[in-house]
Amino acid sequence: MGLSILLVDENSDRAALIERGLHEAGYDRVSIIRETKGVLKKIEDISPDVIVIDLGNSSRDLLEHMFLVSRTVRKPIAMFVDQSDEQSMFRAIEAGVSAYVVDGLKKERIKPILDLAMIRFKAFENIRNERDAAKSALDDQKLIDRAKRMLMQAKGLSEDDAYESLRKAAMAQNKRIVQIAEAVMAAQSVMEQCDDRT
């Protein structure tokens, strides 16, 4: 089964041209949305693999609306516009548009542009996933450090001993150390609330 393509285009002539180009390129599963109102819900319902947005000579408001769509939907997006400026190009990249094509709507160019959009999207997703994993690891480490400090103060332990206590509890309960650290911090919060009431 091939990729499913969603084409967003209010202009029926241009939509027909793109659809023909997609079919000639071997993409048989093509859905078309002819109205940008409520487009996010429609995208969610259709759940395409790739989105092609043809804006032609669009207004600034419509362009901004489509940038918001791009930011919200984590899919490869190829966007065609008739003209653009440096700020709009920057906003497109910032919004996660995988291929932003100015005055390049030709039937024979559609497949290479889609290929480029998918490659760029995958590369961007890899970077985003690595960034999210690094941030999560950093957040986990901060929480573990806070739990260690709390144990050091409450029990008079060294840093190594506090970490070892967390590690042993994690092994005994078959949990990650960060989960034990969360439990320690939650227990500390409850204790502080009890102290405040007395």
LOLO-68984 format. One record per residue (C-alpha): residue number from 1; residue in one letter; x, y, z. Coordinates in pm, 1 decimal, always signed. Layout:
! residues N
<site nr="NUM" rest="A" u="X" v="Y" w="Z"/>
...
***
This chain:
! residues 198
<site nr="1" rest="M" u="+0.0" v="+0.0" w="+0.0"/>
<site nr="2" rest="G" u="+142.3" v="+337.7" w="-104.5"/>
<site nr="3" rest="L" u="+159.2" v="+662.5" w="+83.4"/>
<site nr="4" rest="S" u="-162.6" v="+849.2" w="+148.5"/>
<site nr="5" rest="I" u="-143.7" v="+1211.2" w="+35.2"/>
<site nr="6" rest="L" u="-371.5" v="+1489.4" w="+151.8"/>
<site nr="7" rest="L" u="-396.2" v="+1791.0" w="-77.4"/>
<site nr="8" rest="V" u="-524.1" v="+2116.7" w="+70.8"/>
<site nr="9" rest="D" u="-619.4" v="+2355.4" w="-209.5"/>
<site nr="10" rest="E" u="-906.5" v="+2598.7" w="-248.7"/>
<site nr="11" rest="N" u="-838.1" v="+2639.9" w="-621.5"/>
<site nr="12" rest="S" u="-998.9" v="+2351.7" w="-813.3"/>
<site nr="13" rest="D" u="-785.1" v="+2398.8" w="-1129.3"/>
<site nr="14" rest="R" u="-458.2" v="+2391.7" w="-938.9"/>
<site nr="15" rest="A" u="-582.3" v="+2101.7" w="-724.5"/>
<site nr="16" rest="A" u="-659.2" v="+1904.1" w="-1041.3"/>
<site nr="17" rest="L" u="-307.7" v="+1975.6" w="-1173.4"/>
<site nr="18" rest="I" u="-141.8" v="+1859.6" w="-851.0"/>
<site nr="19" rest="E" u="-367.8" v="+1554.9" w="-824.6"/>
<site nr="20" rest="R" u="-277.3" v="+1456.3" w="-1181.4"/>
<site nr="21" rest="G" u="+92.0" v="+1499.3" w="-1102.1"/>
<site nr="22" rest="L" u="+54.7" v="+1284.4" w="-790.1"/>
<site nr="23" rest="H" u="-123.5" v="+1006.8" w="-980.1"/>
<site nr="24" rest="E" u="+139.5" v="+1013.9" w="-1256.5"/>
<site nr="25" rest="A" u="+409.8" v="+989.0" w="-988.9"/>
<site nr="26" rest="G" u="+245.9" v="+671.5" w="-857.5"/>
<site nr="27" rest="Y" u="+50.5" v="+815.1" w="-563.7"/>
<site nr="28" rest="D" u="-297.1" v="+664.3" w="-590.3"/>
<site nr="29" rest="R" u="-427.2" v="+741.6" w="-242.7"/>
<site nr="30" rest="V" u="-497.5" v="+1113.9" w="-272.6"/>
<site nr="31" rest="S" u="-758.8" v="+1301.5" w="-68.1"/>
<site nr="32" rest="I" u="-843.9" v="+1664.2" w="-135.2"/>
<site nr="33" rest="I" u="-965.7" v="+1934.6" w="+103.5"/>
<site nr="34" rest="R" u="-1098.4" v="+2236.6" w="-83.8"/>
<site nr="35" rest="E" u="-1164.3" v="+2455.5" w="+220.4"/>
<site nr="36" rest="T" u="-914.7" v="+2565.9" w="+484.6"/>
<site nr="37" rest="K" u="-1181.4" v="+2623.9" w="+750.7"/>
<site nr="38" rest="G" u="-1164.9" v="+2344.0" w="+1007.9"/>
<site nr="39" rest="V" u="-864.5" v="+2194.9" w="+829.4"/>
<site nr="40" rest="L" u="-699.9" v="+2057.1" w="+1145.6"/>
<site nr="41" rest="K" u="-1000.2" v="+1837.4" w="+1227.0"/>
<site nr="42" rest="K" u="-1015.8" v="+1716.1" w="+866.3"/>
<site nr="43" rest="I" u="-643.8" v="+1630.4" w="+871.8"/>
<site nr="44" rest="E" u="-695.8" v="+1438.9" w="+1195.8"/>
<site nr="45" rest="D" u="-988.0" v="+1245.5" w="+1043.2"/>
<site nr="46" rest="I" u="-801.5" v="+1156.9" w="+722.2"/>
<site nr="47" rest="S" u="-463.1" v="+1095.4" w="+895.5"/>
<site nr="48" rest="P" u="-248.1" v="+1118.3" w="+580.9"/>
<site nr="49" rest="D" u="+118.6" v="+1022.4" w="+551.9"/>
<site nr="50" rest="V" u="+208.5" v="+1346.0" w="+371.2"/>
<site nr="51" rest="I" u="+31.0" v="+1680.7" w="+332.6"/>
<site nr="52" rest="V" u="+53.1" v="+1903.7" w="+26.7"/>
<site nr="53" rest="I" u="-73.2" v="+2259.0" w="+80.1"/>
<site nr="54" rest="D" u="-118.3" v="+2477.8" w="-225.7"/>
<site nr="55" rest="L" u="-180.6" v="+2838.9" w="-130.0"/>
<site nr="56" rest="G" u="-120.6" v="+3010.6" w="-462.2"/>
<site nr="57" rest="N" u="-124.7" v="+3387.0" w="-415.8"/>
<site nr="58" rest="S" u="-262.5" v="+3369.6" w="-62.9"/>
<site nr="59" rest="S" u="-334.2" v="+3638.0" w="+193.9"/>
<site nr="60" rest="R" u="-105.8" v="+3689.8" w="+492.1"/>
<site nr="61" rest="D" u="-383.2" v="+3564.1" w="+725.1"/>
<site nr="62" rest="L" u="-423.4" v="+3237.1" w="+533.6"/>
<site nr="63" rest="L" u="-46.7" v="+3188.3" w="+525.4"/>
<site nr="64" rest="E" u="-25.5" v="+3237.3" w="+903.0"/>
<site nr="65" rest="H" u="-316.7" v="+2996.4" w="+951.7"/>
<site nr="66" rest="M" u="-136.9" v="+2730.2" w="+747.2"/>
<site nr="67" rest="F" u="+183.8" v="+2788.8" w="+945.3"/>
<site nr="68" rest="L" u="-17.4" v="+2718.4" w="+1260.6"/>
<site nr="69" rest="V" u="-144.7" v="+2396.8" w="+1101.0"/>
<site nr="70" rest="S" u="+213.9" v="+2299.0" w="+1015.0"/>
<site nr="71" rest="R" u="+325.0" v="+2360.6" w="+1371.0"/>
<site nr="72" rest="T" u="+42.6" v="+2148.1" w="+1512.5"/>
<site nr="73" rest="V" u="+52.3" v="+1852.4" w="+1272.3"/>
<site nr="74" rest="R" u="+363.6" v="+1636.2" w="+1290.3"/>
<site nr="75" rest="K" u="+365.7" v="+1519.6" w="+929.0"/>
<site nr="76" rest="P" u="+579.5" v="+1592.0" w="+622.8"/>
<site nr="77" rest="I" u="+433.7" v="+1905.8" w="+464.5"/>
<site nr="78" rest="A" u="+506.8" v="+2046.8" w="+119.1"/>
<site nr="79" rest="M" u="+371.6" v="+2399.7" w="+77.4"/>
<site nr="80" rest="F" u="+339.1" v="+2573.9" w="-258.9"/>
<site nr="81" rest="V" u="+303.8" v="+2953.1" w="-283.2"/>
<site nr="82" rest="D" u="+315.1" v="+3184.8" w="-584.8"/>
<site nr="83" rest="Q" u="+528.8" v="+3449.0" w="-416.4"/>
<site nr="84" rest="S" u="+696.1" v="+3498.5" w="-83.7"/>
<site nr="85" rest="D" u="+932.7" v="+3712.1" w="+118.4"/>
<site nr="86" rest="E" u="+1218.5" v="+3637.4" w="+353.8"/>
<site nr="87" rest="Q" u="+1001.2" v="+3663.3" w="+664.3"/>
<site nr="88" rest="S" u="+742.3" v="+3417.6" w="+529.3"/>
<site nr="89" rest="M" u="+1016.0" v="+3170.8" w="+435.9"/>
<site nr="90" rest="F" u="+1160.3" v="+3196.1" w="+786.0"/>
<site nr="91" rest="R" u="+813.3" v="+3147.9" w="+939.9"/>
<site nr="92" rest="A" u="+756.5" v="+2841.2" w="+720.9"/>
<site nr="93" rest="I" u="+1081.6" v="+2680.6" w="+836.9"/>
<site nr="94" rest="E" u="+1007.1" v="+2774.5" w="+1197.9"/>
<site nr="95" rest="A" u="+660.5" v="+2616.3" w="+1164.3"/>
<site nr="96" rest="G" u="+810.9" v="+2287.1" w="+1048.4"/>
<site nr="97" rest="V" u="+716.6" v="+2303.3" w="+679.6"/>
<site nr="98" rest="S" u="+936.7" v="+2037.6" w="+518.5"/>
<site nr="99" rest="A" u="+938.2" v="+2187.1" w="+167.9"/>
<site nr="100" rest="Y" u="+838.2" v="+2549.7" w="+100.6"/>
<site nr="101" rest="V" u="+821.1" v="+2600.6" w="-275.0"/>
<site nr="102" rest="V" u="+787.4" v="+2947.4" w="-427.3"/>
<site nr="103" rest="D" u="+654.6" v="+2971.9" w="-784.9"/>
<site nr="104" rest="G" u="+742.0" v="+2610.3" w="-853.5"/>
<site nr="105" rest="L" u="+409.9" v="+2438.7" w="-912.7"/>
<site nr="106" rest="K" u="+486.7" v="+2213.7" w="-1207.6"/>
<site nr="107" rest="K" u="+342.2" v="+1865.6" w="-1240.6"/>
<site nr="108" rest="E" u="+679.8" v="+1698.2" w="-1301.8"/>
<site nr="109" rest="R" u="+834.0" v="+1856.5" w="-989.7"/>
<site nr="110" rest="I" u="+575.4" v="+1723.3" w="-743.9"/>
<site nr="111" rest="K" u="+735.8" v="+1381.1" w="-676.3"/>
<site nr="112" rest="P" u="+1090.9" v="+1511.8" w="-608.8"/>
<site nr="113" rest="I" u="+945.2" v="+1782.6" w="-384.8"/>
<site nr="114" rest="L" u="+746.3" v="+1523.7" w="-187.0"/>
<site nr="115" rest="D" u="+1056.2" v="+1302.9" w="-159.1"/>
<site nr="116" rest="L" u="+1250.4" v="+1602.7" w="-25.5"/>
<site nr="117" rest="A" u="+971.3" v="+1688.3" w="+220.0"/>
<site nr="118" rest="M" u="+972.6" v="+1333.3" w="+361.2"/>
<site nr="119" rest="I" u="+1352.9" v="+1322.2" w="+394.2"/>
<site nr="120" rest="R" u="+1363.4" v="+1661.8" w="+565.6"/>
<site nr="121" rest="F" u="+1077.3" v="+1565.9" w="+795.6"/>
<site nr="122" rest="K" u="+1254.4" v="+1246.7" w="+906.3"/>
<site nr="123" rest="A" u="+1577.2" v="+1437.0" w="+970.6"/>
<site nr="124" rest="F" u="+1391.0" v="+1703.0" w="+1168.1"/>
<site nr="125" rest="E" u="+1202.8" v="+1439.1" w="+1370.2"/>
<site nr="126" rest="N" u="+1531.0" v="+1264.5" w="+1456.9"/>
<site nr="127" rest="I" u="+1675.5" v="+1594.0" w="+1582.1"/>
<site nr="128" rest="R" u="+1357.9" v="+1670.8" w="+1777.1"/>
<site nr="129" rest="N" u="+1353.2" v="+1322.3" w="+1934.5"/>
<site nr="130" rest="E" u="+1719.8" v="+1349.9" w="+2034.5"/>
<site nr="131" rest="R" u="+1654.1" v="+1693.1" w="+2184.5"/>
<site nr="132" rest="D" u="+1348.8" v="+1565.4" w="+2376.1"/>
<site nr="133" rest="A" u="+1543.7" v="+1263.6" w="+2505.2"/>
<site nr="134" rest="A" u="+1831.3" v="+1486.9" w="+2620.5"/>
<site nr="135" rest="K" u="+1589.5" v="+1725.5" w="+2794.5"/>
<site nr="136" rest="S" u="+1409.4" v="+1435.4" w="+2961.0"/>
<site nr="137" rest="A" u="+1740.4" v="+1288.1" w="+3082.5"/>
<site nr="138" rest="L" u="+1844.0" v="+1629.3" w="+3220.1"/>
<site nr="139" rest="D" u="+1508.7" v="+1671.0" w="+3398.0"/>
<site nr="140" rest="D" u="+1540.9" v="+1320.2" w="+3544.1"/>
<site nr="141" rest="Q" u="+1892.2" v="+1396.1" w="+3668.1"/>
<site nr="142" rest="K" u="+1775.7" v="+1719.0" w="+3835.3"/>
<site nr="143" rest="L" u="+1499.0" v="+1528.3" w="+4015.3"/>
<site nr="144" rest="I" u="+1741.3" v="+1256.1" w="+4128.4"/>
<site nr="145" rest="D" u="+1982.6" v="+1523.6" w="+4255.2"/>
<site nr="146" rest="R" u="+1702.6" v="+1691.0" w="+4453.6"/>
<site nr="147" rest="A" u="+1600.9" v="+1357.1" w="+4606.3"/>
<site nr="148" rest="K" u="+1965.4" v="+1286.0" w="+4696.0"/>
<site nr="149" rest="R" u="+1998.6" v="+1625.5" w="+4868.3"/>
<site nr="150" rest="M" u="+1678.5" v="+1563.6" w="+5059.6"/>
<site nr="151" rest="L" u="+1804.7" v="+1223.6" w="+5181.2"/>
<site nr="152" rest="M" u="+2142.7" v="+1372.1" w="+5269.1"/>
<site nr="153" rest="Q" u="+1975.2" v="+1637.5" w="+5487.0"/>
<site nr="154" rest="A" u="+1708.9" v="+1413.3" w="+5640.4"/>
<site nr="155" rest="K" u="+1926.2" v="+1105.9" w="+5705.4"/>
<site nr="156" rest="G" u="+2273.2" v="+1257.3" w="+5729.8"/>
<site nr="157" rest="L" u="+2396.2" v="+1048.5" w="+5435.5"/>
<site nr="158" rest="S" u="+2684.6" v="+1119.8" w="+5200.6"/>
<site nr="159" rest="E" u="+2598.3" v="+1187.1" w="+4837.0"/>
<site nr="160" rest="D" u="+2717.2" v="+839.9" w="+4735.6"/>
<site nr="161" rest="D" u="+2514.4" v="+673.3" w="+5011.1"/>
<site nr="162" rest="A" u="+2203.1" v="+873.9" w="+4920.7"/>
<site nr="163" rest="Y" u="+2235.2" v="+765.5" w="+4557.2"/>
<site nr="164" rest="E" u="+2294.5" v="+405.2" w="+4663.8"/>
<site nr="165" rest="S" u="+1974.0" v="+416.2" w="+4872.3"/>
<site nr="166" rest="L" u="+1777.7" v="+533.5" w="+4569.6"/>
<site nr="167" rest="R" u="+1941.5" v="+270.0" w="+4349.4"/>
<site nr="168" rest="K" u="+1868.7" v="-16.8" w="+4591.4"/>
<site nr="169" rest="A" u="+1506.7" v="+92.8" w="+4632.4"/>
<site nr="170" rest="A" u="+1471.1" v="+105.3" w="+4253.4"/>
<site nr="171" rest="M" u="+1610.6" v="-246.0" w="+4216.7"/>
<site nr="172" rest="A" u="+1395.9" v="-383.8" w="+4498.9"/>
<site nr="173" rest="Q" u="+1078.7" v="-235.7" w="+4349.6"/>
<site nr="174" rest="N" u="+1177.9" v="-301.5" w="+3986.6"/>
<site nr="175" rest="K" u="+1147.2" v="+68.2" w="+3903.2"/>
<site nr="176" rest="R" u="+1367.9" v="+335.8" w="+3751.3"/>
<site nr="177" rest="I" u="+1569.9" v="+549.9" w="+3991.5"/>
<site nr="178" rest="V" u="+1382.0" v="+860.3" w="+3877.2"/>
<site nr="179" rest="Q" u="+1052.7" v="+699.5" w="+3982.9"/>
<site nr="180" rest="I" u="+1193.7" v="+640.8" w="+4332.1"/>
<site nr="181" rest="A" u="+1321.1" v="+999.4" w="+4336.9"/>
<site nr="182" rest="E" u="+968.9" v="+1119.7" w="+4248.6"/>
<site nr="183" rest="A" u="+824.9" v="+912.4" w="+4533.5"/>
<site nr="184" rest="V" u="+1084.5" v="+1051.3" w="+4777.6"/>
<site nr="185" rest="M" u="+1004.9" v="+1408.9" w="+4674.8"/>
<site nr="186" rest="A" u="+628.9" v="+1342.2" w="+4698.9"/>
<site nr="187" rest="A" u="+673.1" v="+1197.5" w="+5049.4"/>
<site nr="188" rest="Q" u="+880.4" v="+1502.2" w="+5147.2"/>
<site nr="189" rest="S" u="+605.7" v="+1732.1" w="+5019.2"/>
<site nr="190" rest="V" u="+343.6" v="+1546.9" w="+5225.9"/>
<site nr="191" rest="M" u="+564.9" v="+1571.0" w="+5535.7"/>
<site nr="192" rest="E" u="+610.6" v="+1945.4" w="+5484.9"/>
<site nr="193" rest="Q" u="+234.5" v="+1994.4" w="+5448.2"/>
<site nr="194" rest="C" u="+177.5" v="+1799.8" w="+5771.0"/>
<site nr="195" rest="D" u="+439.2" v="+2012.2" w="+5951.0"/>
<site nr="196" rest="D" u="+267.9" v="+2330.1" w="+5828.2"/>
<site nr="197" rest="R" u="-61.2" v="+2220.1" w="+5981.4"/>
<site nr="198" rest="T" u="+83.8" v="+2146.4" w="+6325.4"/>
***
